[in-house]
């Protein structure tokens, strides 16, 4: 892989400790790495520092943005600088041909820009290898929050998991290993069948409201309004809600507050509770993705 990345011009724009791990790996693999939004003392020897997004992207073959993406105005999260880093269409125009942009989740304007400019856009937040590996620190972080907030142990508690995808499955398995009775809520028969196979209790999403009065903690992974005011009205005020879905989550927080229910929104846990582990995930996946995508892009360019 090092020979494939040798000399590839990569711009890493903003981020946190996860990106520091990734930058180090890219430099080790021989890439020409330019970073924006990091101080010199944090950067592995061999990477270059640029003071602006536009300069950092100039002639770059690969742009890497944080997993959290950008806000609606294109501003990039960068924890190590107070300067505002804004991604613009003009900055992207300076990239090489062909080129690719890697990001956790892209907003509509970024999808439009990359399509217009012929830049290959890779949203890695929902890729199986990234999502499954990140589900481990997500589950551990969610349980850590529960242990801090609950007055009882996880062992012996009744824990409900809403949604049984990649995060939900890891969370359910971990809770069960800690001795909790796990209730899995889903509208998908396949997910409910898997929950049964794992020894969890199954509840269809349609029956959610009738099941909330007998749980100690609810972990939501569904990025849709599932814990509505009407549903929360039937929940015990002693129940804790930890919402792991992307903002704004799946909980009607105003209603939860009205009913005296403690509800916490906790998205993006990998970078908060285990940034080194989450960085290693990126360092494992991103170089392989760059190699595969860029080889394909250059092959297509030569055939054109």
N, C-alpha and C positions, 0 to 999 in steps of 0.2 A: 504493500500500500504506500510505503514512503516514496517509492519511485514515481507512483502515479500522482502524488500530491506535490512532488518536488517542483518548486518554482511557481505553483499555482497562486495567483494573487487573491488573497482573502481579506475582506474587511469585516471586523467584528465591531458592531455599533452598540455601545451601552451594555447593560446587564449588571450582574452581580458576581458572587463567588463562583457560581456555576460556569460562567463564561471564562473566568480565570483558569479553571481546570481545562476547559476546551482549548483556550489559546495556547496553553503550554503543550498540549498534545499536538496541535496543528503545527507549531514551530518544530517540535521533535520530528514530525513526519516530513519536514522539509518545505512546507508551504511558506510563501512570502506573506506574512501577516501584518496588517495595519489595524490598529485599534483606535477607537474614539470613545472618550468618556472614562478613561482609566489613568491614574497617575503612574509615572515611570516606576516607582518603587514596587508597584503591584504586578508589573508585567515581566514575564520571563525574558531573559536576554535573547535577543534575536528578533523580537517583534518591534515594529515601528509605531510611533505614536503620531496621530494626526489631530489637529485642533478643531476640525469641522467635519460634519457628515459629508459634505460635498467633496472635500479634498480626500477624505478616506475612501470614498467610493470611486474616485477617478481611476479608470482602467482596471478596476477590480473585476475578477471573474466570478467571485462568490461574495455575497453579502450575507452576514449572519446577524439577525436581530434577536432580542430576548424571547424566551418562551411566552412571556406575557404580552408580547406584541407592542403595539403603539396605542395611544389614545386616539380619539376621533379626529384630532388635528395633526396627527402624525408625530407627536412627541414620543420619544423613546425613553423608557425607564433606564436610568443609569445611576446606581447608588453611590458611585465613587466620585461624582462631580456635581457641582451646583449649577453648572451651565446647562442650558436647555438644548437638547439634541433633537432636531426636527428633521424627519425624513420628508423630502419633497420629490416631485416628479422630475424637476430639474436635476437634482442630485443623482437620481437613477439614470438619467440620460448619459451620464459620464461613464457608465460601466462598460466593460468590454463586450464584444460580440463573439461567441455566445456568452451568456452569463446566467447565474441563478441566484435566487434569494431564498434563504432559509429562515423560517419564523415559526413560533408556536402556533399562533392563529392570526390570520390576516384579515384586516377590515376590508369592506367592499372597495374603498378607494384604492387600496394597495393592489387588490386583484385587478382593478381596471388599469392602473398604471403599468403593472408588469405585463399584462396581456397586450397593451398598446405598444410597449417597447420591446416585446419579444423576449422578455426575461422569464426564465423558468421559475415558477413559484412553488416552493415546497413547504407545506404546512405540516410540521412534524408533531404537533400536539396530540393528534389523534392517530398517529401511526402506531401499530400494535406494539412494536418493540419498545418505543419510547413510553407509551401509555402504560404498558404492563410493568415495565421496570420502575416507572415513577409511582405506580400504585403502591409500592412497598413503603417508601417514606410518607406517602399520603396517608396510608392506613395507620402507620405508627404515630404520625403527628396528630391525627384525629383522635386516636385512643389516648394520647398524652393529654390533649385538651380535656377529654372526658374524665380522666383520672384527677385532673386538677380541679374540675368543676363539680364533680359528683361527691356526695357525702357517703357513698357506699363503694364497695369494690366492683370492678368489672366482673370478677368471679361471682357467680350467683345472680347477676343482674339480668334483666330482660332487655336486650338491645335490638332495635329495629334498624334494618338497612333498606333504604328506599333506592331501588335500582340495583341490578346485579350484573353490571357490566364489568369492565376491567378493574375499576377501583372497588366497586361493591363486592366483587368476589373475593379479592384479597382482604378487604376489611372483614367480611363475614367469616372467612377462614381464621383470621387472627383473633377475632373476638371469641370464636368457638374454642380455640386453643387456650384462651385465658379463662375458660370456664363459664362464659356467658351463654344464656339461652338466646339464640339468634333467630329473629323473625325477618324473613326476606319478603319485601313487597315489590311486585313487578306486574306489568301488564303483558309480559311475554311468556308464553308457555314454556319455551326452551329454558329461560332463566329460572323459572320456578321449578322445572324438572332438575336442573343442576343444583339448585338450593336443597331440594329433597335428597339428592344423591349425597350431598355433603353433610346431611344430618341436621339441616336447618328447618324451621317451620316455614310454611308457605302461605302467603296472603296475596290475593289478587288486588291490584290497585283500586278496583271498584269497591273493595271492602275495607279500604284504609281507615275511614272514619270510625268504623265499628271496632277497630282493633287498637286504637291509640290509648285507651284508658288503662291499659295493662302493661305499659312499657316504662322503663326507667330512662332510657336515652334513645334518641332517634338520630341516625346519620343519614342525611340526604345526599344522593349523588345525581339526582335527576335535574337537569337544567331547564325546568319548566315549573309553573306554579302548581305544585302538588299539595303543599301545606298551606292551604288557604284559610281565611278566617272561619269559614263554615266548618272546616275540618278541625282547626285548632280549638274551636269552641268545645269540642268533646274530649280534649286532652287534659290530663291532670296537670295542674300548675307546677307539680314537682318534677315533671319530665324535662329533661335537657334536650335541646335540639342543636346539632352541629351540622351546618349546611356546607357541604364541600363543593357544591356546584359553582360554576363560574358566575360572577356577579351579573345580575342581582340575586342569584340563587333561586331556590324553589320554595322559599318560605315567605309568607306575608308577615314581615317583622313587626309592623305596626300593630297588627292583630295579636301577635304573640305577646307583645308588651302590654296590650290592653287586658289580656287574660292572665297576666302575671307569669308567663312562661319565659324562661331564659332561652333565647335563641341566638346562636353565634354564627356569623358568616365567616368561613375559613377556607377560601380558595387558595390555590397556589402553594400548598404546604411543602412540597419537596424543596423549593428554594429557601424556605424559612427554617425548617426543622433539620434538614440534612443536605445543605448546599453542596458539600463535597461529594456525597453519593450521587446527588442529582447531576453534578458536573461530570462525574465519571460516566453517567448514562449518555450525556451529550458527547463526551469524548470517544465513546464506543460507537455511537450511531452516526454522528455527523460526518466524520472522515469517510466512512464507507459509503454514505449517501452522496457525498461530493464526487468521489471517484466514479461511482456508477453513473451518476447523472451527467457529469462533464464528458466522460468518454462517449456516451450516447450522443450528446449535443455536438461534439466535434465530428463524430462520424456522419451525422446528418448534415453538418455544414459542408463537409468535403464532398458529400454526394449531391449537394444542391447545384 
